[in-house]
Amino acid sequence: MALLAVYTFTDSFVIGQKLGSVALGAMGICTPVITLTYAFGYLFGKGGAALYSIAIGKNDMQAAKILHNTSEFCMLIFGIAVAVILNIFIVPFAGFLGADTSNIEYVIPYLRVVLIAIPALMLEISTTCYVNNDGHPNISMAATVVAVISNVILDFVFVYAFGWGMFGAAFATVFCSFMGTVMKLIYMFTRSTSLKPSLKLIRLSQLGRIMGSGFSSLILESSSAIVTFVFIAQAIKYYGSSGSVIYTVILNWSLIAVNLVIGVSEAAQPLISLSYGMNDQKGLKAYLCYSVVFSLLLGVAFEIIGYGFTPQLVTVFANDNPELIQTIIRCMRMYLPAFLFMGVSICIGSYFQAIGKGVQSFVIMILRGIILPVVFAFVFPSLIGSTSLWYATPAAELITACVAAFISISEKHKTVYNY
């Protein structure tokens, strides 16, 4: 998950250093599309994979194969349809995202590549979910490492050496993502697993279960896209055109922090699902406790690094405007407390998803991911002042962590944890 964040990180670094802060802000405008694409990959992939693991735990191999094939097929059909529609209406869609005359020439080339690649990006996420849940996370890790290293190299080649600008950065990301997906598909086709594709095993009647299981993951992942859209709009409102640059820099470091915590929850998810299928209550308690405690330790590390090295973190992306850099530093320090609390809600929400309790998971994820940050992004600046915009996310994370802990404790005999 940390390596997935490097995709966006590398693009931001190369674009900010080579093309300047305007191009960096343009990339931030496009980022919600990538995030939302990954979110739908998780809807089908993680939703199906959780049910897949439960079926494996019950030794029902036929049901596991049906769930895998149904989720992958429906996801690809959905992705192709979305890609075609958005490419036809790319200019008004770019305007909807926040592009204007000052940055449209940077937005369109990057956005076009991303939109064409929507099905492939979804497939990258879903194959990772299934390969992990099939008991081979080493395969996913190897594929991701190859893709990320290739992306770092090709970003510099395409943008610096070839001079392809925004198109080059986007093409490097998409091409390398596809390379990683191919590695996982080769594993599926050549090894003795339950993941071999077969059109004969598609059952549309299972689609509702899959989407219900994966809906909280959709909320968790898409929340970043929705919040990014809202925050960029609010930042532009209060800081002018520099607002998109400010949030893009904060977003890049936030993505790494969030992805690390999601990585912890995803590591626990297949173990929790298998334990649930096997009725292993001791395992259920242990895996959730491990994930929550480790995510809190990560949060402490994020705070230490964030406050200790804020200027260095900011200048990685933006160094062509000293006044803007100082503004970003101030805003980022207000945002940093969010990293401390996010792990609790993410790990507990993922736990409820892994055992099929979609309602509890949904409540936690939608509070953390959409409702509280969006509401606070409008309320705080109106009541306290424009700079309080950056306190909206920390407040949302803290409140949601408390709600998640309360819900988990309230489950009594089914989910009892001592924090």
C-alpha positions in Angstrom: 0.0 0.0 0.0 2.9 2.3 0.7 4.3 1.5 -2.7 1.0 2.3 -4.4 1.2 5.8 -2.9 4.6 6.1 -4.5 2.9 6.2 -7.9 1.3 9.6 -7.1 4.3 10.7 -5.0 6.7 10.2 -7.9 4.4 12.0 -10.4 4.0 14.9 -8.0 7.8 15.2 -7.4 8.7 15.1 -11.1 5.9 17.4 -12.1 6.6 19.9 -9.3 10.3 20.0 -9.9 10.2 20.0 -13.7 6.9 21.8 -14.6 6.3 24.0 -11.6 3.6 24.6 -9.0 0.8 25.3 -11.6 1.3 21.9 -13.1 1.4 20.4 -9.6 -1.9 21.9 -8.8 -3.3 20.5 -12.1 -2.3 17.1 -11.1 -4.0 17.5 -7.7 -7.2 18.3 -9.7 -6.9 14.9 -11.5 -6.0 12.9 -8.4 -9.6 12.2 -7.3 -10.1 10.3 -10.5 -7.3 7.9 -9.8 -8.5 7.5 -6.2 -12.0 6.9 -7.2 -10.9 4.3 -9.7 -9.0 2.5 -7.0 -12.1 2.7 -4.8 -14.2 0.8 -7.3 -11.4 -1.7 -7.7 -11.7 -2.3 -4.0 -15.5 -2.4 -4.2 -15.4 -5.5 -6.4 -12.0 -6.8 -5.4 -12.0 -6.6 -1.6 -15.7 -7.2 -1.4 -15.4 -10.4 -3.4 -12.1 -11.4 -1.7 -13.5 -11.2 1.8 -16.3 -13.5 0.8 -13.8 -15.7 -1.1 -11.7 -16.1 2.1 -14.8 -17.0 4.2 -15.7 -19.6 1.6 -12.2 -21.0 1.7 -12.4 -21.2 5.5 -15.6 -23.2 5.1 -13.8 -25.4 2.5 -16.4 -24.4 -0.2 -14.1 -24.2 -3.2 -16.9 -23.9 -5.8 -18.4 -20.9 -4.0 -15.0 -19.3 -3.8 -14.4 -19.6 -7.6 -17.9 -18.2 -8.4 -17.3 -15.2 -6.2 -13.9 -14.5 -7.8 -15.1 -14.8 -11.4 -18.3 -12.8 -10.9 -16.6 -9.9 -9.2 -13.8 -9.6 -11.8 -16.1 -9.8 -14.8 -18.6 -7.2 -13.5 -15.8 -4.9 -12.5 -14.2 -4.9 -16.0 -17.6 -4.3 -17.7 -18.3 -1.4 -15.3 -14.7 0.1 -15.8 -14.9 0.0 -19.6 -18.3 1.7 -19.6 -17.1 4.5 -17.3 -13.9 5.0 -19.3 -15.8 5.4 -22.6 -18.3 7.9 -21.2 -15.8 10.1 -19.4 -13.5 10.2 -22.4 -16.3 11.5 -24.6 -17.0 14.3 -22.1 -13.5 14.9 -20.9 -13.5 18.8 -21.3 -16.6 19.4 -19.2 -15.5 16.7 -16.8 -12.2 18.5 -16.3 -14.1 21.7 -15.6 -16.2 19.9 -13.1 -13.0 18.8 -11.3 -11.8 22.4 -11.0 -9.8 23.0 -14.1 -9.8 26.5 -15.6 -8.0 28.5 -18.2 -4.8 28.8 -16.1 -4.2 25.0 -15.9 -6.4 23.3 -18.5 -3.5 22.6 -20.7 -1.9 20.6 -17.9 -5.0 18.9 -16.8 -6.3 17.4 -20.1 -3.2 15.4 -21.1 -2.9 13.8 -17.7 -6.6 13.2 -17.3 -6.9 11.6 -20.8 -4.4 8.9 -20.0 -5.9 8.1 -16.6 -9.5 7.8 -18.0 -8.4 5.4 -20.8 -6.7 3.2 -18.2 -9.6 3.0 -15.7 -10.3 -0.7 -16.3 -6.6 -1.6 -16.0 -6.2 0.4 -12.8 -9.3 -1.4 -11.3 -7.9 -4.7 -12.3 -4.6 -3.9 -10.5 -6.4 -3.4 -7.2 -8.7 -6.4 -7.5 -6.0 -8.9 -8.5 -4.0 -7.7 -5.5 -6.9 -8.4 -3.2 -7.5 -11.9 -4.5 -3.8 -12.9 -4.6 -3.4 -11.7 -1.0 -6.5 -13.6 0.1 -5.3 -16.7 -1.7 -2.3 -16.8 0.7 0.4 -15.3 -1.5 0.9 -11.6 -0.6 4.6 -12.1 -1.6 3.4 -12.3 -5.2 1.5 -9.0 -4.9 4.5 -7.4 -3.2 6.9 -8.5 -5.9 4.5 -7.2 -8.6 4.1 -3.8 -6.8 7.9 -3.5 -6.3 8.6 -4.0 -10.0 5.8 -1.6 -11.0 6.9 1.1 -8.6 10.6 0.9 -9.5 9.7 1.0 -13.1 7.5 4.0 -12.5 10.2 6.0 -10.8 12.6 5.3 -13.7 10.1 6.0 -16.5 8.8 9.2 -14.8 12.2 10.7 -15.2 12.7 9.3 -18.7 9.4 10.4 -20.1 9.2 13.8 -18.4 12.9 14.9 -18.3 14.5 13.0 -21.1 11.6 12.8 -23.6 9.9 16.0 -22.6 6.5 14.5 -22.6 5.2 16.6 -19.7 2.0 15.7 -18.0 1.2 13.0 -20.6 4.6 11.3 -19.8 4.0 11.3 -16.0 0.5 9.8 -16.4 1.6 7.2 -19.0 4.5 6.0 -16.8 2.1 5.4 -13.9 -0.5 3.6 -16.0 2.1 1.5 -17.9 3.9 0.4 -14.8 0.7 -0.4 -13.0 -0.2 -2.7 -16.0 3.1 -4.4 -15.7 2.4 -5.3 -12.1 -1.1 -6.6 -13.0 0.3 -8.8 -15.7 2.7 -10.5 -13.2 -0.3 -11.3 -10.9 -2.3 -12.6 -13.8 0.5 -14.9 -14.9 0.6 -16.3 -11.4 -3.2 -16.9 -11.5 -3.0 -18.7 -14.9 0.1 -20.8 -14.2 -0.2 -21.9 -10.5 -2.7 -24.3 -9.0 -5.1 -21.9 -7.4 -8.8 -21.2 -7.2 -8.3 -17.9 -9.1 -8.3 -19.1 -12.7 -10.8 -17.1 -14.8 -13.8 -18.9 -16.2 -16.9 -17.4 -17.8 -18.8 -20.5 -16.8 -18.5 -19.6 -13.2 -20.1 -16.1 -13.4 -23.3 -15.8 -11.3 -24.8 -12.3 -11.4 -27.0 -13.4 -8.4 -23.8 -13.0 -6.3 -23.2 -9.4 -7.3 -25.3 -8.0 -4.5 -23.4 -9.9 -1.9 -20.1 -8.8 -3.4 -21.0 -5.2 -3.5 -22.5 -5.3 0.0 -19.3 -6.7 1.3 -17.1 -4.2 -0.5 -19.2 -1.1 0.0 -17.3 0.0 3.1 -14.1 -0.3 1.1 -15.6 1.9 -1.6 -16.5 4.5 1.0 -13.0 4.3 2.6 -11.2 4.7 -0.7 -13.6 7.0 -2.5 -13.7 9.3 0.5 -10.3 10.5 -0.4 -11.6 11.5 -3.9 -14.7 13.3 -2.5 -12.7 15.0 0.3 -10.0 16.1 -2.2 -12.6 17.6 -4.5 -14.2 19.5 -1.6 -11.0 20.6 0.0 -9.5 21.8 -3.3 -12.6 23.8 -3.9 -12.5 25.3 -0.4 -8.8 25.9 -0.6 -9.2 27.8 -3.9 -12.0 29.8 -2.3 -9.8 31.0 0.6 -6.3 30.9 -0.9 -6.9 31.6 -4.6 -5.2 29.5 -7.3 -2.5 28.5 -4.8 -5.1 26.5 -2.9 -4.9 23.5 -5.1 -1.1 23.5 -4.8 -1.3 23.6 -0.9 -3.7 20.7 -0.7 -1.8 18.7 -3.4 1.3 18.8 -1.3 -0.5 17.8 1.9 -2.4 15.1 0.0 0.7 13.4 -1.2 2.0 12.9 2.4 -1.5 12.1 3.6 -1.8 9.3 1.0 1.4 7.6 2.2 0.2 7.7 5.8 -3.3 6.5 4.9 -2.0 3.8 2.7 0.3 2.5 5.3 -2.5 2.2 7.8 -4.8 0.6 5.1 -1.9 -1.9 4.5 -2.0 -2.9 8.1 -5.8 -3.4 8.0 -5.5 -5.3 4.7 -2.8 -7.6 6.2 -5.2 -8.5 9.0 -8.3 -8.8 6.8 -7.8 -12.3 5.2 -6.6 -13.6 8.6 -9.7 -12.2 10.2 -12.0 -13.6 7.5 -10.4 -17.1 7.7 -10.7 -17.0 11.5 -14.3 -16.0 11.3 -15.0 -18.9 8.8 -13.3 -21.3 11.2 -15.0 -19.8 14.3 -11.6 -19.0 15.8 -12.6 -16.4 18.4 -9.1 -16.1 19.8 -7.7 -15.3 16.3 -10.4 -12.7 15.7 -9.5 -10.8 18.9 -5.8 -11.0 18.4 -5.7 -9.8 14.7 -7.8 -6.8 15.4 -5.7 -5.9 18.5 -2.5 -6.2 16.5 -3.7 -4.0 13.6 -5.1 -1.3 15.9 -1.9 -1.1 18.1 0.4 -1.1 15.1 -1.6 1.6 13.3 -1.4 3.8 16.5 2.4 3.3 16.5 2.5 4.4 12.9 0.5 7.4 13.8 3.1 8.4 16.5 5.8 8.0 13.9 3.9 10.2 11.4 3.6 13.0 14.0 7.3 12.9 14.9 8.4 13.0 11.2 5.8 15.5 10.2 6.5 18.1 12.8 10.2 17.6 12.9 10.8 17.9 9.1 7.9 19.9 7.8 10.0 22.3 5.6 11.9 19.4 4.0 8.6 17.5 3.3 7.1 20.6 1.6 10.0 21.5 -0.6 10.2 18.0 -2.0 7.3 19.1 -4.2 7.3 22.9 -4.3 10.4 25.1 -4.4 9.7 27.8 -6.9 7.7 30.2 -4.6 9.1 30.9 -1.1 6.0 32.7 0.1 3.8 29.7 -1.0 6.2 27.3 0.7 5.7 29.0 4.1 2.0 29.0 3.7 2.0 25.2 2.9 4.2 24.6 6.0 1.7 26.3 8.3 -1.3 24.5 6.8 0.4 21.1 6.9 1.3 21.4 10.6 -2.4 22.1 11.3 -3.4 19.0 9.3 -0.8 16.6 10.9 -2.8 15.4 14.0 -5.1 13.6 11.6 -2.4 10.9 11.1 -2.5 10.0 14.8 -6.1 8.9 15.0 -6.9 7.5 11.5 -5.7 4.0 12.3 -8.3 3.2 14.9 -11.3 3.8 12.7 -9.7 2.2 9.5 -8.7 -1.0 11.3 -12.0 -1.5 13.2 -14.0 -0.7 10.1 -12.0 -3.2 8.1 -12.5 -5.8 10.8 -16.3 -5.5 10.6 -16.1 -5.8 6.8 -13.9 -8.9 7.1 -16.5 -10.7 9.2 -19.5 -9.6 7.0 -20.9 -6.9 9.3 -21.4 -4.3 6.6 -23.6 -1.9 8.6 -21.0 -1.3 11.4 -18.2 -1.0 8.8 -20.3 1.4 6.7 -21.1 3.7 9.6 -17.5 4.0 10.6 -16.2 4.5 7.1 -18.8 7.0 5.9 -18.3 9.1 9.1 -14.5 9.2 8.7 -14.4 9.3 4.9 -17.2 11.7 3.9 -19.6 13.1 6.3 -17.4 14.6 9.0 -14.5 16.0 6.9 -16.9 17.5 4.3 -19.2 19.1 6.9 -16.2 20.4 8.9 -14.6 21.7 5.7 -17.5 24.1 5.3 -18.4 24.7 9.0 -14.9 25.4 10.4 -13.9 28.2 8.0 -17.3 29.8 8.3 -17.3 29.9 12.1 -13.6 30.1 13.0 -11.8 31.5 10.0 -10.2 30.4 6.8 -7.1 28.8 8.4 -9.3 26.4 10.4 -10.0 24.5 7.1 -6.9 22.5 7.9 -8.3 21.4 11.3 -11.3 19.8 9.7 -9.7 16.4 9.0 -8.0 16.0 12.4 -11.3 16.7 14.1 -13.1 14.2 11.9 -10.5 11.5 12.5 -10.6 12.0 16.3 -14.4 11.8 16.5 -14.6 8.8 14.2 -12.0 6.9 16.2 -14.1 7.4 19.3 -17.2 6.2 17.5 -15.4 3.1 16.1 -14.1 2.2 19.6 -17.6 2.6 21.0 -19.2 0.4 18.3 -16.6 -2.4 18.7 -17.0 -2.5 22.5 -20.8 -2.5 22.1 -20.7 -5.7 20.1 -20.2 -7.5 23.5 -19.7 -11.2 23.2 -19.0 -11.1 19.4 -16.4 -8.4 19.5 -14.8 -7.8 22.9 -11.5 -6.0 23.0 -9.4 -4.5 25.7 -7.5 -1.4 24.4 
